[in-house]
């Protein structure tokens, strides 16, 4: 393990007035390090490249960055299989590069959140190498091991998200080990207090290095049932494919026993206790549970002794309709009134939302509508790199795929590579200015080049300019970042709600359809114009006329 550094006050924390609740309503910009900027010319993005582009991120007007994993890894799942939690993978740089990134981010007023993958490790981690040697060694019980059934088959019917059984036979121990993901990603045994102590120690290492928080990968996967009961069957007509694609047999089970266990709440109390030792730090948990997302989000974020916030897959899949958004907002407010959600429409695991939801030919209007909608809803916000450019999902050939998930379920499910292609900085530069290498780790789509940063910075009406204006608008109107939300009755294709904080109340109205609509302003509302970016609708005689994919934001006086 790499020794803890001698931290100075300058390196560890930004010298700004501490706002312990900065995360509540914050906008977090997700960076996928392999694809942001390659500084050393090997075709893979790195920490030095990210550091060189931090001014761009700060100029967007976001509050923080979230780095997908940069730890040492064999990269079977591109960093989500960690072999050393206390060092940087050489493909990304060094610990010194990481320290420099954190220092520069803080100097620019950006918080730094890092992905923490502790539900499982790589099978190359020293912990697993020792655990698999025998049933009696010091770490024998650090992973989830189980005996076979009498006929030699796996202990139960649990399935891996990446396909097949979640159990793999190990001939050294003559037992099966559990893996919710790849065979090379064995699950840690959180029922063992020593495992909890160990992963909390790994988190402390990075807090001491100055990070401002953690995005906790698969936060509801930490515990499984000790009794190893079979999961019950879900009928095809009851499938909810928000956690796994529809072609994945994982959807055939209700995952009662292999994840989302009640024991997790006590461990999250330990996580919060650690975070509270570092004022101003935060946690955001990824909850993957298609049947019980809201209940889990409420449990995990309610009060002040669990996670600060969590995001679900409500808006990372599902329908783009006023009805779906109304139902999701109402359910969140009713069932998780004391919780805090982190909103996202795109990330590194899902098809980019422009491709997922937009009607062909209406991408530009759709991108503006969704940007305004995302930045107007109640919660914190995660923007995914390239979202601010209006990037669409890349269409890749099978031979270009590197994602094991996509390779397994091709062609019905094409995997996650289409959302992970490199950022485009310069329209006329080799590989869009991402790298000087002959080729990048994933191709740079030709149709992304016209959306490059340098082209959009030349136009006042670009998607990039629109995001910057909306981020500034959100920051200047506390009702959008800190306020309550209340749904307002509206026509079927229109989503309307108010946001209220202190003496400011805003009315937000979105036509989520490709046909015009009208919205009758309730009689008890007096609208005042407000300089909201991109708003094209205007109230007249108590009515707002909305064009296709149009929206209105006004102040209630």
C-alpha positions as CSV (number, residue, x, y, z in Angstrom):
1,X,0.0,0.0,0.0
2,X,1.1,3.6,-0.7
3,X,1.8,5.5,2.5
4,X,-0.4,8.4,3.5
5,X,1.1,11.8,2.4
6,X,2.1,14.6,4.6
7,X,-0.9,16.7,4.0
8,X,-0.7,20.5,4.2
9,X,-3.7,22.8,4.8
10,X,-3.2,24.1,1.3
11,X,-3.4,20.7,-0.3
12,X,-6.1,19.2,1.8
13,X,-8.9,21.8,1.7
14,X,-9.8,24.9,-0.3
15,X,-9.4,28.1,1.7
16,X,-13.0,29.2,1.4
17,X,-15.8,29.7,4.0
18,X,-17.1,26.2,4.8
19,X,-20.6,25.5,3.7
20,X,-21.4,22.1,5.1
21,X,-24.5,21.9,3.0
22,X,-22.9,22.9,-0.3
23,X,-24.0,19.6,-1.8
24,X,-27.8,20.3,-1.4
25,X,-28.8,21.5,-4.8
26,X,-25.3,21.4,-6.1
27,X,-24.5,20.7,-9.8
28,X,-21.9,18.0,-10.2
29,X,-20.1,17.4,-13.5
30,X,-19.2,13.7,-14.1
31,X,-15.9,13.1,-15.8
32,X,-15.2,9.7,-17.3
33,X,-11.3,9.9,-17.1
34,X,-10.5,7.5,-19.9
35,X,-12.4,9.8,-22.3
36,X,-11.9,13.4,-21.1
37,X,-8.4,14.4,-22.2
38,X,-5.3,12.4,-23.0
39,X,-2.2,14.3,-22.1
40,X,0.5,11.7,-22.6
41,X,-0.5,10.6,-26.1
42,X,-1.4,6.9,-25.5
43,X,-5.0,7.2,-26.6
44,X,-6.4,7.0,-23.0
45,X,-7.5,10.0,-21.0
46,X,-5.5,10.7,-17.8
47,X,-5.4,12.9,-14.7
48,X,-3.0,15.4,-16.2
49,X,-5.4,15.8,-19.1
50,X,-8.4,16.4,-16.8
51,X,-6.3,19.0,-14.8
52,X,-5.6,20.8,-18.1
53,X,-9.3,21.2,-18.8
54,X,-10.5,22.2,-15.3
55,X,-10.9,25.9,-16.4
56,X,-13.5,24.7,-18.9
57,X,-15.4,22.8,-16.3
58,X,-15.3,25.8,-13.8
59,X,-16.5,28.1,-16.6
60,X,-19.6,26.0,-17.0
61,X,-20.7,27.2,-13.6
62,X,-20.9,23.8,-11.8
63,X,-20.0,23.2,-8.2
64,X,-18.1,20.0,-8.3
65,X,-16.6,17.3,-10.4
66,X,-17.1,13.5,-10.0
67,X,-14.3,11.3,-11.2
68,X,-15.2,7.8,-12.3
69,X,-12.7,5.3,-10.8
70,X,-9.0,6.0,-11.3
71,X,-7.6,3.4,-8.8
72,X,-5.2,0.6,-9.8
73,X,-7.2,-1.9,-11.8
74,X,-6.8,-4.7,-14.4
75,X,-9.5,-2.8,-16.3
76,X,-11.8,-5.8,-16.9
77,X,-14.6,-3.4,-16.1
78,X,-12.6,-0.2,-16.8
79,X,-11.8,0.8,-13.2
80,X,-14.9,-0.6,-11.5
81,X,-12.7,-3.6,-10.6
82,X,-10.2,-2.2,-8.1
83,X,-7.0,-4.1,-7.2
84,X,-5.5,-1.4,-5.0
85,X,-7.7,1.3,-3.4
86,X,-4.8,3.5,-2.4
87,X,-3.0,4.1,-5.6
88,X,-3.7,5.5,-9.1
89,X,-3.7,3.2,-12.1
90,X,-0.6,4.0,-14.3
91,X,-2.8,4.5,-17.3
92,X,-4.2,7.6,-15.5
93,X,-1.0,8.9,-13.8
94,X,0.3,9.0,-10.3
95,X,-0.8,10.0,-6.8
96,X,1.1,13.3,-7.4
97,X,-1.0,13.9,-10.5
98,X,-4.1,13.3,-8.4
99,X,-3.0,15.8,-5.7
100,X,-2.3,18.4,-8.4
101,X,-5.8,17.9,-9.8
102,X,-7.4,18.3,-6.4
103,X,-5.3,21.4,-5.6
104,X,-6.2,23.1,-9.0
105,X,-9.9,22.2,-8.7
106,X,-10.1,23.7,-5.2
107,X,-8.3,26.8,-6.5
108,X,-11.0,27.1,-9.1
109,X,-13.8,26.7,-6.6
110,X,-14.6,23.1,-7.6
111,X,-15.2,20.3,-5.1
112,X,-13.8,16.9,-6.0
113,X,-15.9,13.7,-5.6
114,X,-14.4,10.3,-6.5
115,X,-16.1,7.0,-7.3
116,X,-15.7,4.5,-4.5
117,X,-16.3,0.9,-5.5
118,X,-16.5,-1.1,-2.3
119,X,-19.2,-3.7,-2.9
120,X,-16.7,-5.8,-4.7
121,X,-13.0,-5.7,-5.7
122,X,-11.0,-7.1,-8.5
123,X,-9.9,-10.8,-8.2
124,X,-6.4,-9.4,-8.5
125,X,-6.7,-7.5,-5.2
126,X,-4.4,-8.8,-2.5
127,X,-7.4,-9.4,-0.2
128,X,-9.0,-11.8,-2.6
129,X,-5.7,-13.5,-3.5
130,X,-5.3,-14.4,0.2
131,X,-9.0,-15.2,0.8
132,X,-9.1,-17.8,-2.0
133,X,-6.0,-19.7,-0.7
134,X,-7.8,-21.6,2.1
135,X,-10.8,-21.6,4.4
136,X,-8.7,-20.8,7.4
137,X,-6.4,-17.9,6.4
138,X,-6.8,-14.4,8.0
139,X,-9.0,-13.1,5.2
140,X,-10.9,-16.4,4.5
141,X,-14.2,-14.7,5.4
142,X,-13.6,-11.4,3.6
143,X,-15.6,-12.4,0.5
144,X,-18.9,-14.2,0.1
145,X,-18.1,-17.9,-0.1
146,X,-20.5,-20.8,-0.1
147,X,-20.5,-24.6,-0.4
148,X,-22.1,-26.2,-3.5
149,X,-25.5,-27.9,-3.4
150,X,-25.3,-31.7,-3.1
151,X,-25.2,-32.1,-6.8
152,X,-22.3,-29.6,-7.2
153,X,-24.4,-26.8,-8.6
154,X,-24.3,-23.2,-7.2
155,X,-25.7,-22.5,-3.8
156,X,-28.9,-20.8,-5.2
157,X,-30.5,-19.1,-8.2
158,X,-28.9,-15.7,-7.9
159,X,-27.8,-14.1,-11.2
160,X,-25.1,-11.7,-12.2
161,X,-26.1,-8.5,-13.9
162,X,-23.4,-9.2,-16.5
163,X,-25.0,-12.5,-17.4
164,X,-25.1,-16.1,-16.0
165,X,-24.9,-17.2,-12.4
166,X,-23.6,-14.9,-9.7
167,X,-21.5,-17.8,-8.4
168,X,-18.2,-19.1,-9.7
169,X,-16.4,-22.2,-8.6
170,X,-12.9,-21.9,-7.0
171,X,-10.9,-25.1,-7.0
172,X,-8.5,-23.9,-4.3
173,X,-11.2,-23.7,-1.6
174,X,-13.7,-26.1,-3.3
175,X,-16.3,-23.5,-2.8
176,X,-18.3,-20.9,-4.9
177,X,-17.7,-17.2,-4.5
178,X,-20.3,-14.6,-5.3
179,X,-20.0,-11.8,-7.9
180,X,-22.9,-9.5,-8.8
181,X,-21.0,-8.4,-11.9
182,X,-18.0,-10.0,-13.7
183,X,-16.5,-13.3,-12.6
184,X,-13.4,-11.1,-11.9
185,X,-15.3,-8.9,-9.5
186,X,-15.8,-11.0,-6.3
187,X,-18.2,-9.5,-3.7
188,X,-16.8,-8.4,-0.4
189,X,-18.5,-9.9,2.8
190,X,-19.8,-6.9,4.7
191,X,-21.2,-9.1,7.4
192,X,-17.5,-9.3,8.5
193,X,-16.7,-6.2,10.7
194,X,-13.1,-6.4,9.6
195,X,-14.2,-5.8,6.0
196,X,-16.2,-2.8,7.0
197,X,-13.2,-1.4,8.9
198,X,-10.9,-2.0,6.0
199,X,-13.1,-0.3,3.4
200,X,-13.7,2.7,5.7
201,X,-9.9,2.9,6.1
202,X,-9.6,3.1,2.3
203,X,-12.1,5.9,2.2
204,X,-10.3,7.8,5.0
205,X,-7.1,7.6,2.9
206,X,-8.8,9.8,0.2
207,X,-10.5,12.1,2.7
208,X,-7.0,12.8,4.1
209,X,-5.8,13.6,0.6
210,X,-8.4,16.3,0.3
211,X,-11.4,14.8,-1.6
212,X,-14.8,16.4,-0.9
213,X,-16.9,13.3,-1.1
214,X,-17.7,9.9,-2.7
215,X,-20.0,8.6,-5.3
216,X,-20.7,5.2,-3.8
217,X,-21.1,2.7,-6.6
218,X,-23.9,0.1,-6.3
219,X,-24.5,1.2,-2.7
220,X,-27.4,-1.2,-2.1
221,X,-25.3,-4.3,-3.1
222,X,-23.1,-4.4,0.0
223,X,-25.0,-7.1,1.9
224,X,-26.6,-10.3,0.8
225,X,-28.7,-12.6,3.0
226,X,-26.7,-15.0,5.1
227,X,-29.3,-17.7,4.5
228,X,-28.7,-17.6,0.7
229,X,-32.4,-18.0,-0.1
230,X,-33.5,-18.3,-3.7
231,X,-34.8,-15.1,-5.2
232,X,-38.5,-15.3,-6.2
233,X,-39.5,-15.2,-9.8
234,X,-40.9,-12.1,-11.6
235,X,-43.4,-12.7,-14.4
236,X,-42.4,-11.2,-17.8
237,X,-45.4,-8.9,-17.7
238,X,-44.1,-7.4,-14.4
239,X,-40.6,-6.8,-15.6
240,X,-39.0,-3.4,-14.7
241,X,-35.9,-3.2,-16.9
242,X,-34.5,0.0,-15.3
243,X,-31.6,-1.8,-13.6
244,X,-30.8,-4.2,-16.4
245,X,-31.6,-4.2,-20.1
246,X,-34.8,-6.0,-21.2
247,X,-32.8,-8.9,-22.8
248,X,-31.1,-9.6,-19.5
249,X,-32.4,-12.6,-17.5
250,X,-31.5,-10.7,-14.4
251,X,-35.0,-9.2,-14.7
252,X,-36.7,-12.6,-14.1
253,X,-36.0,-12.3,-10.4
254,X,-37.1,-10.1,-7.6
255,X,-33.8,-9.4,-5.9
256,X,-34.9,-9.8,-2.3
257,X,-31.9,-11.7,-1.0
258,X,-28.8,-10.7,-3.0
259,X,-29.0,-7.0,-2.4
260,X,-30.9,-4.1,-0.7
261,X,-30.7,-5.8,2.7
262,X,-31.7,-4.1,5.9
263,X,-28.2,-4.6,7.4
264,X,-26.9,-2.0,5.0
265,X,-28.4,0.8,7.0
266,X,-26.1,0.2,10.0
267,X,-23.1,0.3,7.7
268,X,-24.2,3.5,6.1
269,X,-24.3,5.0,9.7
270,X,-20.7,4.1,9.9
271,X,-20.0,5.8,6.6
272,X,-21.8,8.9,7.7
273,X,-19.9,9.0,11.0
274,X,-16.6,8.9,9.0
275,X,-17.8,11.7,6.7
276,X,-18.8,13.8,9.7
277,X,-15.2,13.8,10.8
278,X,-14.4,15.8,7.7
279,X,-16.9,18.7,7.6
280,X,-18.1,19.8,4.2
281,X,-17.7,16.3,2.6
282,X,-20.6,14.5,1.1
283,X,-21.8,11.1,-0.3
284,X,-24.1,10.2,-3.2
285,X,-25.2,6.6,-3.6
286,X,-26.1,4.8,-6.7
287,X,-29.2,2.7,-6.1
288,X,-29.9,-0.1,-8.6
289,X,-33.1,-1.8,-7.6
290,X,-35.9,-1.8,-10.1
291,X,-38.6,-2.9,-7.6
292,X,-37.8,-0.8,-4.5
293,X,-35.9,2.2,-5.7
294,X,-37.8,5.0,-3.9
295,X,-38.2,3.1,-0.6
296,X,-34.4,2.5,-0.6
297,X,-33.6,6.1,-1.5
298,X,-35.8,7.3,1.3
299,X,-34.2,4.9,3.9
300,X,-30.6,5.7,2.7
301,X,-30.9,9.5,2.7
302,X,-33.5,10.3,5.4
303,X,-32.2,12.0,8.6
304,X,-28.6,13.0,9.1
305,X,-27.0,9.6,9.9
306,X,-27.0,7.9,6.5
307,X,-26.1,9.1,3.0
308,X,-26.4,12.8,2.1
309,X,-28.1,12.0,-1.2
310,X,-28.7,9.2,-3.7
311,X,-29.8,8.8,-7.3
312,X,-32.0,6.1,-8.7
313,X,-32.7,5.1,-12.3
314,X,-36.1,6.9,-12.5
315,X,-34.7,9.4,-15.0
316,X,-31.9,7.3,-16.4
317,X,-34.4,5.2,-18.3
318,X,-38.1,5.1,-18.5
319,X,-40.4,7.2,-20.6
320,X,-39.9,10.9,-21.5
321,X,-43.5,12.0,-20.8
322,X,-45.2,14.5,-18.5
323,X,-47.0,11.6,-16.9
324,X,-43.8,9.7,-16.0
325,X,-42.2,12.8,-14.5
326,X,-45.3,13.8,-12.6
327,X,-45.6,10.4,-11.2
328,X,-41.9,10.2,-10.2
329,X,-41.9,13.7,-8.6
330,X,-45.1,12.9,-6.7
331,X,-43.7,9.5,-5.5
332,X,-40.4,11.0,-4.4
333,X,-42.1,13.8,-2.4
334,X,-44.7,11.5,-0.9
335,X,-42.5,8.5,-0.1
336,X,-39.1,10.2,0.6
337,X,-40.1,13.6,2.0
338,X,-37.0,13.7,4.2
339,X,-34.6,12.3,1.6
340,X,-32.5,14.0,-1.0
341,X,-32.3,12.9,-4.6
342,X,-29.5,13.5,-7.1
343,X,-31.0,13.9,-10.6
344,X,-29.3,12.8,-13.8
345,X,-30.6,12.1,-17.3
346,X,-27.3,10.6,-18.6
347,X,-24.2,8.9,-17.3
348,X,-21.5,6.5,-18.3
349,X,-23.8,3.5,-17.9
350,X,-26.9,4.4,-20.0
351,X,-27.7,5.6,-23.5
352,X,-27.3,9.4,-23.7
353,X,-30.7,10.9,-23.1
354,X,-30.8,12.8,-26.4
355,X,-30.6,9.5,-28.2
356,X,-32.8,7.7,-25.7
357,X,-35.7,10.2,-25.7
358,X,-35.5,12.8,-28.5
359,X,-37.5,12.6,-31.8
360,X,-35.2,12.6,-34.9
361,X,-34.9,16.2,-36.2
362,X,-35.8,17.8,-32.9
363,X,-32.6,17.1,-31.0
364,X,-31.7,20.8,-30.5
365,X,-35.0,21.8,-29.1
366,X,-35.2,18.7,-27.0
367,X,-31.7,19.3,-25.5
368,X,-32.7,22.8,-24.4
369,X,-35.9,21.6,-22.9
370,X,-34.3,18.8,-20.9
371,X,-31.4,21.0,-19.7
372,X,-33.9,23.5,-18.4
373,X,-36.1,20.8,-16.9
374,X,-33.1,19.0,-15.2
375,X,-31.8,22.2,-13.7
376,X,-35.3,23.2,-12.4
377,X,-36.3,20.1,-10.5
378,X,-35.8,19.6,-6.8
379,X,-32.6,17.8,-5.9
380,X,-28.9,18.0,-6.7
381,X,-27.9,17.4,-10.3
382,X,-25.3,15.3,-12.1
383,X,-24.3,16.4,-15.6
384,X,-22.4,13.9,-17.7
385,X,-19.4,15.1,-19.8
386,X,-20.5,16.1,-23.3
387,X,-24.1,16.5,-22.2
388,X,-23.5,20.3,-22.3
389,X,-22.6,19.9,-26.0
390,X,-25.7,17.9,-26.9
391,X,-23.8,14.8,-27.7
392,X,-25.7,11.8,-28.9
393,X,-25.0,8.1,-28.3
394,X,-22.2,6.9,-30.5
395,X,-23.0,4.1,-32.9
396,X,-20.2,1.7,-32.8
397,X,-19.4,-1.5,-34.7
398,X,-19.2,-4.7,-32.7
399,X,-15.4,-4.9,-33.4
400,X,-15.0,-1.5,-31.7
401,X,-16.7,-2.7,-28.4
402,X,-14.6,-3.1,-25.3
403,X,-17.5,-3.2,-22.7
404,X,-18.0,-6.8,-21.5
405,X,-21.6,-6.0,-20.9
406,X,-22.3,-5.0,-24.4
407,X,-20.3,-7.9,-25.9
408,X,-22.3,-10.4,-23.8
409,X,-25.8,-9.1,-24.9
410,X,-25.0,-7.8,-28.5
411,X,-26.9,-6.8,-30.6
412,X,-30.1,-6.4,-28.7
413,X,-28.1,-4.5,-26.0
414,X,-25.1,-2.7,-27.3
415,X,-23.5,-1.9,-24.0
416,X,-22.1,1.2,-22.5
417,X,-19.4,2.2,-24.9
418,X,-21.6,4.4,-27.0
419,X,-21.9,6.8,-24.0
420,X,-18.1,6.6,-23.2
421,X,-16.5,7.9,-26.4
422,X,-13.9,10.7,-26.1
423,X,-14.9,14.4,-25.6
424,X,-14.6,16.5,-28.7
425,X,-12.6,19.8,-28.0
426,X,-11.6,20.9,-31.5
427,X,-13.7,20.2,-34.6
428,X,-10.7,20.1,-37.0
429,X,-8.1,18.5,-34.9
430,X,-7.1,14.8,-34.9
431,X,-9.4,12.8,-32.7
432,X,-11.3,16.1,-31.9
433,X,-8.3,17.3,-29.8
434,X,-8.7,14.5,-27.3
435,X,-5.4,12.8,-28.1
436,X,-2.3,12.9,-30.3
437,X,-2.3,9.1,-30.5
438,X,-2.9,7.3,-33.8
439,X,-6.2,6.0,-32.4
440,X,-8.1,6.4,-29.1
441,X,-9.3,3.6,-26.9
442,X,-12.8,4.1,-28.3
443,X,-13.4,5.8,-31.7
444,X,-14.4,9.5,-31.9
445,X,-17.7,9.6,-33.8
446,X,-17.6,11.8,-36.9
447,X,-20.9,13.3,-36.1
448,X,-19.6,14.5,-32.7
449,X,-17.0,16.7,-34.4
450,X,-19.5,19.4,-35.4
451,X,-20.5,19.7,-31.8
452,X,-16.9,20.3,-30.5
453,X,-16.3,22.8,-27.8
454,X,-14.4,25.2,-30.0
455,X,-17.3,25.4,-32.5
456,X,-19.9,26.0,-29.8
457,X,-17.9,28.7,-28.1
458,X,-18.1,30.7,-31.3
459,X,-21.9,30.8,-31.2
460,X,-24.1,32.7,-28.6
461,X,-27.0,30.4,-29.4
462,X,-25.1,27.1,-29.0
463,X,-26.1,24.2,-26.7
464,X,-23.0,25.0,-24.6
465,X,-24.0,28.6,-24.2
466,X,-27.5,27.5,-23.2
467,X,-26.1,25.2,-20.4
468,X,-23.9,28.0,-19.1
469,X,-26.8,30.4,-19.0
470,X,-29.0,27.9,-17.3
471,X,-26.4,27.0,-14.7
472,X,-25.9,30.7,-13.9
473,X,-29.7,31.2,-13.7
474,X,-30.0,28.3,-11.3
475,X,-27.2,29.7,-9.1
476,X,-28.8,33.1,-9.1
477,X,-32.3,31.8,-8.1
478,X,-32.1,29.9,-4.8
479,X,-35.6,28.5,-5.3
480,X,-34.2,26.2,-8.0
481,X,-31.4,24.8,-5.9
482,X,-32.7,24.9,-2.4
483,X,-36.5,25.2,-2.7
484,X,-39.5,23.0,-2.3
485,X,-41.4,21.6,-5.2
486,X,-45.2,21.4,-5.8
487,X,-46.9,20.0,-8.8
488,X,-49.5,22.2,-10.6
489,X,-52.4,20.8,-12.6
490,X,-51.6,20.9,-16.3
491,X,-52.7,19.3,-19.6
492,X,-51.7,15.7,-20.3
493,X,-48.5,16.6,-22.2
494,X,-47.4,19.5,-19.9
495,X,-45.4,19.2,-16.7
496,X,-45.9,22.2,-14.4
497,X,-44.6,22.8,-10.9
498,X,-43.6,25.6,-8.5
499,X,-40.3,26.0,-6.7
500,X,-40.3,28.0,-3.5
501,X,-37.5,29.2,-1.2
502,X,-37.8,32.0,1.4
503,X,-39.6,34.8,-0.5
504,X,-39.0,33.5,-4.0
505,X,-41.5,31.4,-5.9
506,X,-41.0,30.3,-9.5
507,X,-43.5,28.7,-11.9
508,X,-41.9,26.2,-14.3
509,X,-43.9,24.8,-17.2
510,X,-42.7,22.3,-19.8
511,X,-44.4,21.1,-22.9
512,X,-42.9,17.6,-23.2
513,X,-44.6,16.8,-26.6
514,X,-43.9,17.6,-30.2
515,X,-47.2,19.3,-30.6
516,X,-48.3,22.8,-29.3
517,X,-50.0,23.0,-26.0
518,X,-51.6,25.7,-23.7
519,X,-51.4,26.1,-20.0
520,X,-54.0,28.1,-18.1
521,X,-52.3,29.9,-15.3
522,X,-54.2,29.2,-12.0
523,X,-56.3,32.2,-10.9
524,X,-54.4,32.5,-7.6
525,X,-51.1,33.0,-9.4
526,X,-49.7,36.4,-10.5
527,X,-46.9,36.0,-13.0
528,X,-43.9,38.4,-13.2
529,X,-41.5,38.0,-16.1
530,X,-38.0,36.8,-15.1
531,X,-35.0,36.7,-17.4
532,X,-34.8,32.9,-17.7
533,X,-32.6,31.7,-20.5
534,X,-34.1,30.1,-23.6
535,X,-37.7,30.7,-22.6
536,X,-39.8,31.3,-25.7
537,X,-43.3,31.1,-24.3
538,X,-44.9,34.1,-22.8
539,X,-48.1,34.5,-20.7
540,X,-51.1,36.3,-22.3
541,X,-54.6,36.8,-20.9
542,X,-53.9,34.2,-18.2
543,X,-52.6,31.6,-20.6
544,X,-49.2,30.3,-21.7
545,X,-49.0,29.1,-25.3
546,X,-46.3,26.5,-25.6
547,X,-44.8,25.4,-28.9
548,X,-43.4,21.9,-29.4
549,X,-40.8,21.1,-26.7
550,X,-41.3,24.7,-25.4
551,X,-41.1,25.9,-21.8
552,X,-41.7,28.8,-19.5
553,X,-40.2,29.9,-16.2
554,X,-41.8,32.9,-14.5
555,X,-41.8,34.5,-11.0
556,X,-44.9,34.5,-8.9
557,X,-45.5,37.8,-7.2
